[in-house]
Amino acid sequence: MMDARRRAELEATARFGPKGAVRADNAMVVTSHPLATEAALEALKRGGNACDAALAAAAMQLVVEPHMTALTGGLSLLYRDAASGRAAYMNGNINAPLAPLPGYSGRDIHTARGVPVPGWWSGFQAAAGAWGRLGVAALLDPAIAVAREGFRMNPYLFGLVYGHLEQLGVHEQGREVFWPDGELVGPDGLVRQARMARTLERLRDEGDAYYLGDFAHAFCAECQGAGGVITPEDFRAYRPMFQRPLEGRYRRFDLIGSPPPDDGGLMLIEAFNMLERFDIARMGPPSESFETLQLLIRAHNAVYYAPPRQGDLDTAPAEIGILLSKAYAEQRLTLMEMDEPRAAGACPTPGTIHISVVDAAGNCASLTHSHMASPWVNGLFAEGFQLSGGGSFFQRILPQPGARATVYLAPMIVLDQGRPVIVAGSPSVSLVACILQNLVNLMDFGMTVEQSVSQPRFGARPHSPDLGWLPGTTLEADFPPAVRSAFLDWTGRRRLWSRIVQPRCTLTGNFEAVARDLKSGRLSSAADPRRVGAAAGY
């Protein structure tokens, strides 16, 4: 476990901006916080595998990134076993309550009616039991220590804390962390979370006896006291889902992605089926060529703003087979030439984080977890954790009572000649656009991860509970002037919603990827400059 000196060194690196390339011969980790990366690396060095490392990082992120994830949200993991070559997907995402939600709307996101049934802990345990080696206690201990002893406030966390003072400062559990002495913890101040540490200790020591007992009762009391409908029966009824991942092919690469109801993997494979028809390498990188940029935006918008899909390979094989087919991609390209996609429903502005790991044996883990809403959106807390506003995804499609939410998470693994060469994912409202652009950079233009994450990118329209899930595109301001001008001219003529946003905008995603060079076998990575993360290997 890291000592105080090592922790201080790592905390000092939790800053926005370029992080530099990291290369290694054996194993590699990249996350959105240096302490989470260190927890993953320590798990590997203690004999854990890629699954253990990803889960240790996720547990640490509960503590050091409370603005992006919570025990009350969801956790999903794509895992590929090197020895067998088999990949599997564990969906530990949120459920709708067993009780109905009549008249549900975007306004409910800010209330207890927008609180979903959590899947984080159930998913964490299920993944650790299926693929891990170290056991839950070893995965939680580093996070417990940091929660109790504290960590330094970084610029990203402070900015979001300051922007959500109203939600945080009203609740006692928000004040005890961020106003410990009657004053707001400032930049580089110490954030201690004793209540969270006790919760994680009880999960470690008591497991489901605590989670389905005292934790569930505290959660439901907070929820029901504010007008929500979740009961302990919702907790007892929840089950993680183990699914077959989706598979696709793009040029010489094989793609492995998340299956619906985590439908971001399906979106990406559909988009790549369309892009394969074009000589993108000739057209130039999207950061330099408007022709390429426009093509990527149109392919992205065609899949991202389509009606959400819930069936997977086992429950809806015919429908999913059509969506994955190259023939369907041809039809969509024809339709895309005639019109732009239109709004299909409403969607949230989620907070999310991602972890990518490759271990020394070649096992791969791509994990996304989240509270799935803006930070502290409802101002509710239980046992040291904010109550998730993930019911924001119920705007996209309201699940049946007790059913899994449809969420556009997209953990990905890319193979070349049957060997993993990219393990990747992203958070944010623009995660599908982020992964699409960066994978094109890596697969079509041979960029390194460091080169790719430094490129300007486009994103999806920030979602609004009032305006709904309307098609639109944001463009980072550091595109070349000619590309930016062509983008504004095109969107203006087509009357498409568009906006120029600041360079390195957090809403355009945070590409966390590990790449492997097939010739040398070496691993490489670089943390995205849009957040405060770190890559590390050995």
N, C-alpha and C positions, 0 to 999 in steps of 0.2 A: 504494500500500500504506500502511496506517495507521501513523502514527508513534507513538512511545512515549507522548507526551502524550495523543493522541487515544485510544489503547488504555486508558490509565489512567482517563480520563473515562468510557469505556464500561463498564469493569469495575466502577466504583463504582455503576453502576445495576443490576448483576446481583443483585437482591434480591427476596424475595417481596413480594406486596402489589400494590395497584392501580398501574397504569403510566400511565393517562391515554390519551385518544384522540389519534390521529395522522391528519392529513388531507393529501392531496396531489392535485395535478392530473394528474400524469404516470404515476408508478410507485409501487408499494408492496410492502414485504416485511414479513413477521412470522415470527419464529423464537423458540425457547426460550432463546436466549443473545444478548446484545447484540453480541458479536464476530462471531457467525455472521450476524446481521442486517447488520452493517457490511460483511462480506465480500460478501454478496449485493448490497448497494447499490453497492459499488465495481465489481463485475462489470457491473452495468447502466450505470454511468457510463463504463466503458471500451468500451462498444459492444456488450456482451453482451445477450442476451435473457432471458426469464423462465426458460428451462431453464438457461442459464449461471448465473444468479443462484442458483437453487435448488441446483445442484450445488456452487457455491463455498461456500454456507452449509453444505451437508452435509459437505464436506471439513473445514471449520472445526470443525464439531461433533464430528468424530472426535477432535479435540484437546481442546476445551474441555468436552465432555460425554462423557468416557470411561465414565461410569456408565450411559449410555443407549444408546450405539451403538458399533460397532467395524467395522473392515475385515473381520472374520470373520463378520459378520452379513449382512443383506440390505438392499436398497434398491429401492423401487418408486416410479414417477413417472407421474402423470396429466398430460398436456400437451395444451393446445388452441391450435392455430395460428389467429391472428386473421384472417389474409388468406383462408384457405380455409374457416374455420369448422369444420375437422375436429379431432376429439380422438382421441388414441391412448393406450394404456397400456403401459408398459414394466415387466414383472415381473422384478426382479432379486433375488427372494427366495431363501431357503435351500433346498437339496436334501437328501434322505436320502442316506446313503452308498450306493455301489454294492454293498457287502457287506451282507448281511442283519443284522438286529438281533433275534435270537430272544429272546423273553421280555422285551422292552422295557417299562419301567415308569417311574413317577414318580421312583423312586430314582436312575435313570440320569441325571437332570438334573444332579446334583451330581458326575458323573463324566465321563470322556472319551467314554463311549458316548452321552452327550447332546450331543456336539458335532456340528453339521450341516456340510454342505458349503457354504462361503460363496458369496454372489452379489453382495456389495456392489461390489467392484471391476469385475466384469464388467458389472453394471448401470450403474455410473457411466460407464464408457467407452461403452457402447451408447447411453445417452441423450445424452451429449455429441456422439457421432458423428451421431446421427439428427437432433437438433434444435438443438444449440448452435452458437455462432459462435467462441468464444474459444480453444478447444483445451484439452486436459487440463492442460498445464503452467501456464497462466494461472489455472486453477481451483484448483490445488494450492498455488501459491506462498504465498499469504497464510497458509494453514494450517501450512505448513512453518516459516515465520518464527515463528509463535506457539508451535509445538511446541518449537523450539530456544530461543527467548528466554524463554519462560514466560508464564503468565497468573496472575492472582490467584484463589486459592481462594474460591469463593462459598458461601453458607450451604447451598444444596441439595447441592452436590458434597461439602462437608465432612461433612454429616449422613450421607450414604450411605457415604463413606469410613470414618467412625467406626463405622458399623453393620456394616461388612464387614472389620474389621481382620484377622480370622483368614484369610480367603481372600487378602487383599492382602499381608499381612506375611510369609507363608510363602515366596512366590516371589521370587526375586532381582529379576525385572523389575518386580514390584509395589513392592518396597522401594526400588529406585533412583529411582522417581518420588515416592513418598509418604513415604519415610524417607531422603532424600538425604544427610543428615548424622548418621544414627543416631537422629533424632528425627522424629516425625510432623509433617508440614506442617500448621500450624494455620490457623484462619480468617484469610483475607486473606494467607496465605503464598503464596510463588511456586511454581507447579507447572511444572517443566521436564521435557520428554520428548524427550531427545536421540535415543534409540533409535527412537522413533516418527518423528521428523524424518528420520532416515536412511532409514527404510522408505518414507516418502512421497517423498523425493528419488529413490530408486531406481525407484519406480513412475513418477514423472514422466519420468525419463531413460531407463529401460530398458523400461518397459511390461510386456507379458506375458512377455518373456524373464526378467525378475526374478520376476514373480508366479507363473508356472508352473514356475519353476526354484527359486531359493534360498528364496523365501517359502514355496512349497508344501512344500518339503522340511523346512523348519524347523517349519512348522505340523504336518505329518504325524508328524515325530519326536516333538514334544511330545504329540500326541494318542495315538499308538500306545504311547508310553512310559508312559502312564497308563491303558492298556487300551482305547483307541479303535480304530476300524477304517478311518479315512479314509486314502487313499493319493494320491499325485500324479495317478493316473489319474482320481480324482474331480474334481480341478481341471480336467484337460484335457477331461473329458466335459461340464462345465457349459456351458449356453447361456442367455442372457437370453431372455425371451419377450415378443414384441410382440403385443398383443391389442387387439381391439375393446372399448372400454368399454361398460358397461351403460348403458341409458337408461331413464328413467321420467318420470312427470309427477305433480306434486302441485299441485292447484289451477291457478294460471296459470303455475307454474314448471316448467321442464324440468330434470331431474336427470341428471347424468353421474357414474358411479361406477365403482369398481374391479370387474373381473370375477373370478370364481373362477379359480384357487385363492385369490387374495386376496379373500375373500368378504364383507368388510364392506360394500362397495357394494351387493351384492345384499341383504344384511340391511336396509340403510337404505331401499332402494326398496320392499321388501316391507312394512316398517313404515309408510312413508308411504302406501302403497296402502290400508292399514287406517285410518289416521288421517284420510284424506280423507273418510271417511263421516260425520265428526262436525264440528259447528260449534264448533271449538276457540276461535275468536275470541270467541264468546259466553261460553264457559265460563271464560275468564280464563287468565292465564299460569300455567304449572305451579309457579312459585315462590310463587303466592298461592292457587291453586285446587287442592284435593285431587282434585276430579273430573278435571281435566286431568292432574295428576301421575299418578293411578292409571291413566288411559288410556295415557299414555306408557310407564309401567313395564310394563304388560301387553303392549303392542305390542312393546316392546323385548325382553322376556323370551321372547315367542313366537318371534321370529326368532333371537335371540342363542343360545338354548339348544336350538335345533333341530339335528338332525344336520348336520354340515358338508357343503357342496356343492363338488365339484371340477371339474365340467365347465363350459365357457364357451360363448359364442354359436357358436363354430365346432365344438366337439367334442360338445356336447350341446344343440343348439338347441331341441328340443322340450321337454326338461325345464326349461331356463332360461326359455323362453317361458311355461310354465305358472306358474313361481314369480313372474315379473314381472307376471302378468296381474291385472287388477282383479277378475275373477271368482274367482280363487283367494283374493284378499284377503277377499271376502265369506264364503267358506267358512271361512276361518281365524277370522274374527270370530265366527261361529256356534260353532265349536269352542272358542274362547277363553272364551266365556260359560259353557261346561260344566266347564272344568277349567283348571288352571294347568300350564305346561310342566314336564316332569320332566327329570332329568339325562340327558344324551346321551353322556357320555364324560368325559374328563379334559382339563384345560387348564392353561396356565402362568400365572405372574404376570410379564408381560413388562416390560422397560424399552425405551422407544421414544421417538422425537422426530419432529416434523412441521415442515414449511416450506410457506408459501403465498406466491406471488409473482404480481403482475400488472405487466407492463412497459409502456413508453410506447406501444407499438404495439397493446396489448390482448391480447398472448399471455399465457396463464395456465399456471402450474405448481403442482401440488399434490403434494408429495413426502413420503413417510414412510420412515424407515430406522431400523435397530434391531439390537441384539445379541439381542433377543427372549427375555430371561430376566432374573432378578434380577441386579444388578451382580456381576460377578466370581464367579458362582455355582459354578464348578468350580475356581477358583484356578489355572487354566492360562494361560500366556502364550506368544506367539511374535512375535518381531520388534517388540516394544513394544506389542502389542495383546492384550487378553484373548481367549481362545478363547470364542466364543459358546456359550451354553447353549440355543440356539434349538431344539434337539431337544425342548425342552419342548412344542413344538407337535406333536410326533409322538404325544403323548398324545391329542390331539384326534382325529386319524386318522393312523395310521402309513402314510406313503407307500410305494409300491413302491420297491425299491432303485433309486436314481438319480433318483427322481421329485421334483417340487416339493412343498414343504410347503403345507398349507392353513392360511392365516393370515388373521385377520379385520382386515386393514388396510382403510382406507376413505377414501383421498383423494377429494374431491368438488368438482365445479364445478356451480353453479346458474345457469341462464339465465332471463331474463325478456324476452319479446318477441324471443327469439333472441340476446340480448346477455348476456354473463356479468355477473352481479351479485354472486355470492359465490364465492370460492375458499377452500376450507376443509379441515380435517382435524384429527386429534387423536392423541396417543399414549395409552398406558396400558391396563390391563386393561378399563377402562370406556370405551374410545374410541367404540364404537358408540352407547352411551347419551349420551355427551357431545355428539357431533355431532348426534344426533337432537334433543336438548333445545334446543341453541343454534340449529339451523336452524328449529325451530318458533318460537323467540323472534324470529328475524329475519323469517321469511316470514309467520307468522300475526299477530304482534303489532307488527311494524314497529320492533323495537328496533334500536339501533345495536350494533355489536360490543362497544363499551365497556360499554353497559348489560347486554348479554347475559352476558358473561363474569363480571360481578359478581354474577349471580343464584346462589342455592344450587341444587345439582343432586343427582340420584341417580346411583348407580353400580352396576356389577355386583358380585357377590360376589368377594372376593379368592380366587384359585384356590390349591389346595393339591395337591402331588404325592400326598399320602396320601388326602385326601378326594375328590379328583377335581373335575370341572367341575359342581358342584351349583348349581341355580338359587337365586338369592338377590339381595337388593337392599340396598345401603348408602344412607343418606340423610344429607346434611350437616346439622349441628346447627343452622344458622342459618335453617332454614325457620321460618315463623310457628308458634307453639305449637299452634294449631288444626290446621294441616296435619300437623305432626309427630305429634300425638295420633291423628288419623284414620289416618295411615299405620300406626302401631303397632297400632291396634285392628284394622285390616283384615288385616294380615299375621298377627297373633295368631290371629284367628278362622279364617283359612284355613290356619294352620300353615305359613306360608311363612317361610323364613329371612330375617331382617332385622337390621340393625344401624345405630345412629346413629353417625356418625363426625364428626370435627372439621370446622369450616368450612374451606373452601378446601383440601380433601383432594387430594393429588396423584393418588390412585388413582381419582378421578372424572374424570380426563382434563384436557387442556390445550388449549382450543379456539383454534387459530391460523387466523384468517380475515381475508381482505381483502374488503371490500364496496364496490360502486360504486353511486352514486345515478344513476338513469337520466336524471333531469331535468338535473342540473348536470354529470354526468359525473365528479364528484369521487370519489376513492378514500378510504376510511377503514379504520382498523384499531385494535386495542388488544391488547396482550399480556395473556394470562390471568394473574390474580394468583396462581394456584396454583404457578407456577414462576417462573423469574428472567429471562424473555425480554424482547424488545423489538420494537416495530414502527417502521419508518422509511420515508420516501418523499420524493419531490421533484416 
